[in-house]
Amino acid sequence: MVVRCKLKNYMEKKGLSQLKVAQDTGLSPTIIGGLCRNPVVRRIDVNTAEKLLDYFDLKTLDDLYERIDSKSA
């Protein structure tokens, strides 16, 4: 099992750039870029998750992250 961040999907739906999300959330462009380029995460940073959940008006971690079979990752 692996965990994948769905950040890029939300950004594409809203037409947002990585820089815009970084500026608006206060997260570093490196963090946002990393989650977009390599959405499979080894650990979930609570601060990052909280800021992204608030920014995209998401309710739970399940809205931002998904558990998937590692064979399809």
CNS distance restraints for C-alpha pairs under 8 A (distance, minus, plus):
assign (resid   1 and name CA) (resid  67 and name CA) 6.53 0.50 0.50
assign (resid   1 and name CA) (resid  68 and name CA) 5.66 0.50 0.50
assign (resid   1 and name CA) (resid  69 and name CA) 4.77 0.50 0.50
assign (resid   1 and name CA) (resid  70 and name CA) 4.81 0.50 0.50
assign (resid   2 and name CA) (resid  40 and name CA) 6.80 0.50 0.50
assign (resid   2 and name CA) (resid  41 and name CA) 7.49 0.50 0.50
assign (resid   2 and name CA) (resid  42 and name CA) 7.80 0.50 0.50
assign (resid   2 and name CA) (resid  67 and name CA) 5.69 0.50 0.50
assign (resid   2 and name CA) (resid  68 and name CA) 5.51 0.50 0.50
assign (resid   2 and name CA) (resid  69 and name CA) 6.38 0.50 0.50
assign (resid   2 and name CA) (resid  70 and name CA) 5.39 0.50 0.50
assign (resid   2 and name CA) (resid  73 and name CA) 7.31 0.50 0.50
assign (resid   3 and name CA) (resid  40 and name CA) 5.65 0.50 0.50
assign (resid   3 and name CA) (resid  41 and name CA) 5.71 0.50 0.50
assign (resid   3 and name CA) (resid  42 and name CA) 7.23 0.50 0.50
assign (resid   3 and name CA) (resid  65 and name CA) 6.46 0.50 0.50
assign (resid   3 and name CA) (resid  66 and name CA) 5.54 0.50 0.50
assign (resid   3 and name CA) (resid  67 and name CA) 4.54 0.50 0.50
assign (resid   3 and name CA) (resid  68 and name CA) 6.24 0.50 0.50
assign (resid   4 and name CA) (resid  39 and name CA) 5.20 0.50 0.50
assign (resid   4 and name CA) (resid  40 and name CA) 4.30 0.50 0.50
assign (resid   4 and name CA) (resid  41 and name CA) 5.92 0.50 0.50
assign (resid   4 and name CA) (resid  65 and name CA) 5.50 0.50 0.50
assign (resid   4 and name CA) (resid  66 and name CA) 5.31 0.50 0.50
assign (resid   4 and name CA) (resid  67 and name CA) 6.42 0.50 0.50
assign (resid   4 and name CA) (resid  68 and name CA) 7.28 0.50 0.50
assign (resid   5 and name CA) (resid  35 and name CA) 6.71 0.50 0.50
assign (resid   5 and name CA) (resid  39 and name CA) 4.93 0.50 0.50
assign (resid   5 and name CA) (resid  40 and name CA) 6.33 0.50 0.50
assign (resid   5 and name CA) (resid  41 and name CA) 6.89 0.50 0.50
assign (resid   5 and name CA) (resid  64 and name CA) 5.88 0.50 0.50
assign (resid   5 and name CA) (resid  65 and name CA) 4.50 0.50 0.50
assign (resid   5 and name CA) (resid  66 and name CA) 6.59 0.50 0.50
assign (resid   6 and name CA) (resid  10 and name CA) 6.74 0.50 0.50
assign (resid   6 and name CA) (resid  39 and name CA) 7.08 0.50 0.50
assign (resid   6 and name CA) (resid  63 and name CA) 7.88 0.50 0.50
assign (resid   6 and name CA) (resid  64 and name CA) 5.32 0.50 0.50
assign (resid   6 and name CA) (resid  65 and name CA) 5.78 0.50 0.50
assign (resid   6 and name CA) (resid  66 and name CA) 7.42 0.50 0.50
assign (resid   7 and name CA) (resid  11 and name CA) 6.24 0.50 0.50
assign (resid   7 and name CA) (resid  35 and name CA) 6.96 0.50 0.50
assign (resid   7 and name CA) (resid  36 and name CA) 6.62 0.50 0.50
assign (resid   7 and name CA) (resid  39 and name CA) 7.84 0.50 0.50
assign (resid   7 and name CA) (resid  64 and name CA) 6.56 0.50 0.50
assign (resid   8 and name CA) (resid  12 and name CA) 6.11 0.50 0.50
assign (resid   8 and name CA) (resid  35 and name CA) 7.62 0.50 0.50
assign (resid   8 and name CA) (resid  36 and name CA) 5.26 0.50 0.50
assign (resid   9 and name CA) (resid  13 and name CA) 6.24 0.50 0.50
assign (resid  10 and name CA) (resid  14 and name CA) 6.35 0.50 0.50
assign (resid  10 and name CA) (resid  56 and name CA) 7.52 0.50 0.50
assign (resid  11 and name CA) (resid  15 and name CA) 5.82 0.50 0.50
assign (resid  11 and name CA) (resid  16 and name CA) 4.90 0.50 0.50
assign (resid  11 and name CA) (resid  17 and name CA) 6.88 0.50 0.50
assign (resid  11 and name CA) (resid  18 and name CA) 7.86 0.50 0.50
assign (resid  12 and name CA) (resid  16 and name CA) 6.28 0.50 0.50
assign (resid  16 and name CA) (resid  20 and name CA) 6.31 0.50 0.50
assign (resid  16 and name CA) (resid  21 and name CA) 6.77 0.50 0.50
assign (resid  17 and name CA) (resid  21 and name CA) 6.41 0.50 0.50
assign (resid  18 and name CA) (resid  22 and name CA) 6.15 0.50 0.50
assign (resid  18 and name CA) (resid  29 and name CA) 6.69 0.50 0.50
assign (resid  18 and name CA) (resid  32 and name CA) 6.06 0.50 0.50
assign (resid  18 and name CA) (resid  33 and name CA) 6.26 0.50 0.50
assign (resid  19 and name CA) (resid  23 and name CA) 6.06 0.50 0.50
assign (resid  19 and name CA) (resid  29 and name CA) 6.00 0.50 0.50
assign (resid  20 and name CA) (resid  24 and name CA) 6.03 0.50 0.50
assign (resid  21 and name CA) (resid  25 and name CA) 5.95 0.50 0.50
assign (resid  21 and name CA) (resid  27 and name CA) 7.89 0.50 0.50
assign (resid  21 and name CA) (resid  32 and name CA) 7.45 0.50 0.50
assign (resid  22 and name CA) (resid  26 and name CA) 5.63 0.50 0.50
assign (resid  22 and name CA) (resid  27 and name CA) 4.91 0.50 0.50
assign (resid  22 and name CA) (resid  28 and name CA) 5.61 0.50 0.50
assign (resid  22 and name CA) (resid  29 and name CA) 5.23 0.50 0.50
assign (resid  22 and name CA) (resid  32 and name CA) 6.35 0.50 0.50
assign (resid  23 and name CA) (resid  27 and name CA) 6.97 0.50 0.50
assign (resid  23 and name CA) (resid  28 and name CA) 7.83 0.50 0.50
assign (resid  23 and name CA) (resid  29 and name CA) 7.93 0.50 0.50
assign (resid  24 and name CA) (resid  55 and name CA) 7.97 0.50 0.50
assign (resid  25 and name CA) (resid  51 and name CA) 6.10 0.50 0.50
assign (resid  25 and name CA) (resid  52 and name CA) 7.16 0.50 0.50
assign (resid  25 and name CA) (resid  55 and name CA) 6.78 0.50 0.50
assign (resid  27 and name CA) (resid  31 and name CA) 6.72 0.50 0.50
assign (resid  27 and name CA) (resid  32 and name CA) 7.14 0.50 0.50
assign (resid  27 and name CA) (resid  48 and name CA) 7.11 0.50 0.50
assign (resid  27 and name CA) (resid  51 and name CA) 7.98 0.50 0.50
assign (resid  28 and name CA) (resid  32 and name CA) 6.59 0.50 0.50
assign (resid  29 and name CA) (resid  33 and name CA) 5.83 0.50 0.50
assign (resid  30 and name CA) (resid  34 and name CA) 5.91 0.50 0.50
assign (resid  31 and name CA) (resid  35 and name CA) 6.30 0.50 0.50
assign (resid  32 and name CA) (resid  36 and name CA) 6.31 0.50 0.50
assign (resid  33 and name CA) (resid  37 and name CA) 6.02 0.50 0.50
assign (resid  34 and name CA) (resid  38 and name CA) 5.71 0.50 0.50
assign (resid  34 and name CA) (resid  39 and name CA) 7.33 0.50 0.50
assign (resid  35 and name CA) (resid  39 and name CA) 4.72 0.50 0.50
assign (resid  35 and name CA) (resid  40 and name CA) 7.64 0.50 0.50
assign (resid  35 and name CA) (resid  41 and name CA) 7.75 0.50 0.50
assign (resid  40 and name CA) (resid  73 and name CA) 7.62 0.50 0.50
assign (resid  44 and name CA) (resid  48 and name CA) 7.86 0.50 0.50
assign (resid  44 and name CA) (resid  49 and name CA) 7.05 0.50 0.50
assign (resid  45 and name CA) (resid  49 and name CA) 6.12 0.50 0.50
assign (resid  46 and name CA) (resid  50 and name CA) 5.97 0.50 0.50
assign (resid  47 and name CA) (resid  51 and name CA) 6.29 0.50 0.50
assign (resid  48 and name CA) (resid  52 and name CA) 6.23 0.50 0.50
assign (resid  49 and name CA) (resid  53 and name CA) 5.95 0.50 0.50
assign (resid  49 and name CA) (resid  61 and name CA) 7.46 0.50 0.50
assign (resid  49 and name CA) (resid  64 and name CA) 7.82 0.50 0.50
assign (resid  50 and name CA) (resid  54 and name CA) 6.15 0.50 0.50
assign (resid  51 and name CA) (resid  55 and name CA) 6.02 0.50 0.50
assign (resid  52 and name CA) (resid  56 and name CA) 6.08 0.50 0.50
assign (resid  53 and name CA) (resid  57 and name CA) 5.70 0.50 0.50
assign (resid  53 and name CA) (resid  58 and name CA) 4.72 0.50 0.50
assign (resid  53 and name CA) (resid  59 and name CA) 6.71 0.50 0.50
assign (resid  53 and name CA) (resid  60 and name CA) 7.40 0.50 0.50
assign (resid  53 and name CA) (resid  61 and name CA) 7.60 0.50 0.50
assign (resid  53 and name CA) (resid  64 and name CA) 7.06 0.50 0.50
assign (resid  54 and name CA) (resid  58 and name CA) 6.32 0.50 0.50
assign (resid  58 and name CA) (resid  63 and name CA) 6.17 0.50 0.50
assign (resid  58 and name CA) (resid  64 and name CA) 7.40 0.50 0.50
assign (resid  59 and name CA) (resid  63 and name CA) 6.81 0.50 0.50
assign (resid  60 and name CA) (resid  64 and name CA) 7.26 0.50 0.50
assign (resid  61 and name CA) (resid  65 and name CA) 5.81 0.50 0.50
assign (resid  62 and name CA) (resid  66 and name CA) 5.95 0.50 0.50
assign (resid  68 and name CA) (resid  72 and name CA) 7.16 0.50 0.50
assign (resid  68 and name CA) (resid  73 and name CA) 6.98 0.50 0.50
assign (resid  69 and name CA) (resid  73 and name CA) 6.79 0.50 0.50
